[in-house]
Amino acid sequence: MNELPSHKPRAASGSKFVTPEGTHAILDGIKPSALSDVPNAEPKPDWLRVRLPSGAKFQEIMDIVRTHKLSTVCAESKCPNIAECWGRGTATLMLMGSVCTRACKFCSVNTGNPHGWLDAMEPANVADAVRLMNLKYVVLTSVDRDDLPDLGAGHYAACIRAIHKHMPQTAVEALTPDFQGRHDLVAKVLDAGLATYAQNLETVRRLTHPVRDIRAGYEQTLDVLQFAKGYAPDTITKTSMMLGLGETDAEIDQALDDIRAVDVDVVTLGQYLRPTRNHLPVERYVTPDEFRRYREIALAKGFLEVVSGPLVRSSYRAERVIEHNNVGLESPVLQGIRDSVATSLRC
């Protein structure tokens, strides 16, 4: 009798494993600790229920990603919008592999040290995937690569230029690491030609550590965003914050003031969702009405657009962000704000 082929069981979340490239990493980024026994503050509410990924277009995108040996932040970060976004033919591609040199306690990307490994074919593969997906707008993000001499900025720029070469009509957004605050590396990515430059603040000042890796910083991110806007003023700048980690309304308001003070154009606000039991617990689930209120507060501070909702992520409906309607979500925009934005865009 022929025996069925055996399959190696998947490593447990938080355990060590070895990638196909030979990198030793921690699955889902964070090892078990005392946090693993801390429950979320309350059960997940109904408004956060999402359907399972399915459909022909979803499968088509999955096949393209696998064939071109690409990583996507959609899958690696367990994004709740993967079914919607892939189903309509959009994706956020994650560059430089699926192992990050940092270990943020909100993120489920694998953590390790790739020791300089890079896929030299990735720029060509990314450009080909964008062509096959026929994208008019693509978001490129990446793991942190503190192991590389230029922290991955040159590889980022190579991928952007490859897309422009093969798909000149495609606009590119880069959601980058902080490059340790080095302005020369931020400039290298901007010089490749971007519609939007993004770097995420993630949370309020008080919660930056332990939420983010110790090498990240609240002021460092603000400085990167300020430099990006000054260096490439025609490029839209953007950042994102997660809510539900224990921040107060006053802290949210202060963070929005800090973001606007460095001339960021767009901010997105979404609900933090705990990716595994080893990550930080959810302190509260912010209601849709609260997200609408935060959006109106932020718009009044002068942002070009604010995308705010329970399932919003930094690259959610990124191609629609300048429609000034909360990317189609249910929050009205004051006509005066819309008119002033439209006027500025025509200038």
GICORLIN-V940769 format. One record per backbone hydrogen bond with DSSP energy under -1.0 kcal/mol. NH is the residue of the N-H (numbers start at 1). CO is the residue of the C=O. E is the energy in kcal/mol with one decimal. If there is no record, write none. Layout:
nh;co;e
NH;CO;E
NH;CO;E
//
This chain:
nh;co;e
14;27;-2.5
15;12;-2.2
17;25;-2.3
19;23;-2.6
22;19;-2.1
25;17;-2.8
26;111;-2.9
27;15;-2.7
29;26;-2.0
36;33;-1.4
37;34;-1.3
38;35;-1.9
41;282;-2.9
48;45;-1.6
49;46;-2.0
59;55;-2.1
60;56;-2.2
61;57;-2.3
62;58;-2.4
63;59;-2.4
64;60;-2.0
65;61;-2.6
66;62;-2.4
67;63;-2.6
68;64;-2.0
69;66;-1.4
70;65;-2.7
73;92;-1.5
76;72;-2.6
77;73;-2.1
78;75;-1.3
79;74;-2.0
82;79;-1.2
85;81;-2.8
86;82;-2.2
87;83;-1.7
88;84;-1.1
89;86;-1.3
90;85;-2.5
93;139;-2.0
94;71;-3.0
95;141;-3.3
100;110;-3.4
101;144;-1.9
105;211;-1.1
107;104;-1.2
111;26;-1.6
112;100;-2.6
117;114;-1.5
122;119;-1.9
125;121;-2.5
126;122;-3.2
127;123;-2.1
128;124;-2.2
129;125;-2.4
130;126;-2.5
131;127;-2.0
132;128;-2.6
133;129;-2.5
135;130;-1.8
138;171;-2.4
140;173;-3.2
141;93;-3.1
143;95;-1.3
148;145;-1.7
151;148;-1.6
153;150;-2.0
156;152;-2.3
157;153;-2.5
158;154;-2.1
159;155;-2.1
160;156;-2.2
161;157;-2.5
162;158;-2.0
163;159;-1.9
164;160;-2.3
165;161;-2.2
166;162;-1.9
167;163;-3.4
170;167;-2.3
171;136;-2.6
173;138;-2.8
174;196;-2.4
175;140;-3.0
176;198;-2.3
181;178;-2.7
182;179;-2.4
186;182;-1.6
187;183;-2.6
188;184;-1.4
189;185;-1.5
190;186;-2.3
191;187;-2.7
192;189;-1.1
193;190;-1.8
195;172;-2.9
196;172;-1.3
197;236;-3.2
198;174;-3.1
199;238;-1.8
202;240;-2.7
203;201;-2.1
208;205;-1.3
211;207;-1.7
212;208;-3.8
216;213;-2.0
221;217;-2.3
222;218;-1.9
223;219;-2.4
224;220;-2.2
225;221;-2.3
226;222;-2.3
227;223;-2.5
228;224;-2.5
229;225;-2.0
230;226;-2.0
231;227;-2.9
232;228;-2.4
235;232;-2.2
236;195;-2.1
238;197;-1.8
239;266;-1.9
241;268;-2.5
242;202;-3.4
243;270;-2.9
252;248;-2.2
253;249;-2.5
254;250;-2.1
255;251;-2.4
256;252;-2.4
257;253;-2.0
258;254;-2.5
259;255;-2.5
260;256;-2.5
261;257;-2.0
263;260;-2.1
264;259;-1.5
266;237;-2.1
267;305;-1.6
268;239;-1.9
269;307;-2.8
270;241;-2.0
271;310;-1.5
272;243;-3.1
279;276;-1.6
280;105;-2.3
283;244;-2.8
284;244;-1.1
291;287;-2.1
292;288;-2.1
293;289;-2.0
294;290;-2.7
295;291;-1.9
296;292;-2.0
297;293;-2.2
298;294;-2.4
299;295;-2.8
300;296;-1.9
301;298;-1.1
302;299;-1.8
303;298;-1.1
304;265;-2.0
305;265;-1.3
307;267;-1.9
309;269;-2.1
312;309;-1.3
316;313;-2.1
318;315;-1.6
320;317;-2.3
321;318;-1.3
323;320;-1.9
329;326;-2.6
331;329;-1.7
338;334;-2.2
339;335;-2.8
340;336;-2.1
341;337;-2.4
342;338;-2.7
343;339;-2.2
344;340;-2.1
345;341;-2.3
346;342;-1.4
//
